[in-house]
């Protein structure tokens, strides 16, 4: 089987913890985010979900803050000492969890099939998330 390459436009979103109301009813605050992302990735869905072990390669391209850019007539240029990797919130693990939840069960049957994950958060001018699902 070929790899499944998925590109999701927009700033990467982290999974939010489940909440409860005063009456004790549990709800998922990430449900709207999951719906928006699902509408972008459903076109990549395979005919049948993968049943064998998989590897996920995930790259989160985060937008750069204004402080990384110079000022004045050079405001479109980056400063010399800006970092390549995004080290602020959201956590990498919370970002991965959201996309794992969305991909299951349409792309693979269960999270337990994921045997390897390679993930990183980097800065980019075009915020997006790129996911490659590789069958082992």
C-alpha positions as CSV (number, residue, x, y, z in Angstrom):
1,X,0.0,0.0,0.0
2,X,1.2,3.5,-0.7
3,X,1.7,6.1,1.9
4,X,-1.1,8.5,2.7
5,X,0.0,12.1,2.6
6,X,-2.3,14.6,4.2
7,X,-1.9,18.4,4.3
8,X,-4.2,20.5,6.6
9,X,-4.2,24.2,6.1
10,X,-4.3,26.6,9.0
11,X,-2.6,26.9,12.4
12,X,-2.2,23.5,14.1
13,X,-4.6,22.9,16.9
14,X,-4.0,21.0,20.1
15,X,-6.5,18.6,21.8
16,X,-8.4,20.3,24.7
17,X,-9.2,18.3,27.8
18,X,-12.7,17.0,28.2
19,X,-14.8,19.3,30.5
20,X,-17.8,18.8,32.7
21,X,-20.8,21.0,33.3
22,X,-22.0,21.9,36.8
23,X,-24.5,19.1,36.5
24,X,-21.7,16.6,35.8
25,X,-22.3,16.2,32.0
26,X,-19.0,15.5,30.2
27,X,-18.4,17.2,26.8
28,X,-15.5,17.5,24.3
29,X,-14.4,21.2,23.8
30,X,-12.4,20.0,20.7
31,X,-15.4,18.7,18.8
32,X,-15.7,21.8,16.6
33,X,-12.0,21.6,15.8
34,X,-12.3,17.9,14.9
35,X,-15.2,18.6,12.6
36,X,-13.3,21.4,10.8
37,X,-10.2,19.3,10.3
38,X,-12.2,16.2,9.3
39,X,-13.7,18.2,6.4
40,X,-10.2,19.0,5.1
41,X,-8.9,15.4,5.4
42,X,-11.8,13.3,4.4
43,X,-10.7,13.5,0.7
44,X,-7.5,11.6,1.6
45,X,-9.4,8.7,3.3
46,X,-8.6,5.3,2.0
47,X,-11.3,2.9,0.7
48,X,-10.5,0.5,3.6
49,X,-8.8,1.4,6.9
50,X,-5.3,0.1,7.4
51,X,-5.2,-3.0,9.5
52,X,-1.5,-3.5,10.0
53,X,1.0,-1.5,12.1
54,X,1.6,2.1,11.0
55,X,4.1,4.9,11.4
56,X,3.0,8.5,11.6
57,X,5.3,11.3,10.4
58,X,3.8,14.6,11.5
59,X,5.1,18.1,11.0
60,X,3.4,21.1,12.6
61,X,4.2,24.4,10.8
62,X,3.5,27.1,13.3
63,X,3.1,30.9,12.5
64,X,5.9,33.1,13.5
65,X,5.2,35.8,16.1
66,X,5.7,39.5,15.2
67,X,8.8,39.7,17.5
68,X,10.7,37.5,15.0
69,X,10.6,40.1,12.3
70,X,12.6,43.3,11.9
71,X,11.0,46.8,12.0
72,X,10.8,49.7,9.7
73,X,11.4,49.2,5.9
74,X,12.8,45.7,6.7
75,X,9.7,44.5,8.5
76,X,9.3,41.6,6.0
77,X,12.7,40.2,7.0
78,X,13.5,37.9,9.9
79,X,15.9,38.9,12.6
80,X,19.3,37.1,12.6
81,X,18.8,35.2,15.9
82,X,15.3,33.8,15.5
83,X,14.8,30.1,16.3
84,X,13.9,27.4,13.7
85,X,11.8,25.2,16.1
86,X,8.7,26.2,18.0
87,X,9.2,25.7,21.7
88,X,6.1,27.4,23.1
89,X,2.6,26.0,23.8
90,X,0.8,24.0,22.5
91,X,2.7,20.9,23.6
92,X,3.7,18.5,20.8
93,X,2.0,15.6,22.5
94,X,-1.4,17.4,22.7
95,X,-1.1,18.4,19.0
96,X,-0.5,14.7,18.1
97,X,-3.4,13.5,20.2
98,X,-6.0,15.5,18.3
99,X,-4.9,14.2,14.9
100,X,-4.6,10.6,16.2
101,X,-8.3,10.9,17.3
102,X,-9.4,12.3,14.0
103,X,-7.6,9.7,11.9
104,X,-9.1,6.8,13.8
105,X,-11.2,4.7,12.6
106,X,-11.3,6.0,9.0
107,X,-7.5,5.8,8.2
108,X,-6.6,3.0,10.7
109,X,-8.7,0.9,13.0
110,X,-7.2,1.8,16.4
111,X,-4.5,4.0,18.0
112,X,-2.8,0.9,19.2
113,X,-1.7,0.2,15.6
114,X,0.6,3.2,15.7
115,X,4.1,1.7,16.5
116,X,6.2,4.7,15.6
117,X,5.7,8.5,15.6
118,X,8.1,11.1,14.3
119,X,6.9,14.6,15.0
120,X,8.2,18.1,15.1
121,X,7.0,21.7,15.5
122,X,8.7,24.3,13.2
123,X,8.0,27.9,12.2
124,X,6.7,28.7,8.7
125,X,5.1,31.5,6.8
126,X,2.3,29.2,5.8
127,X,0.8,27.5,9.0
128,X,-0.3,23.9,8.3
129,X,0.0,20.3,9.4
130,X,1.5,17.6,7.2
131,X,0.9,14.0,8.1
132,X,2.2,10.9,6.4
133,X,0.7,7.6,7.4
134,X,3.1,4.7,6.4
135,X,2.1,1.1,6.6
136,X,4.9,-1.0,8.2
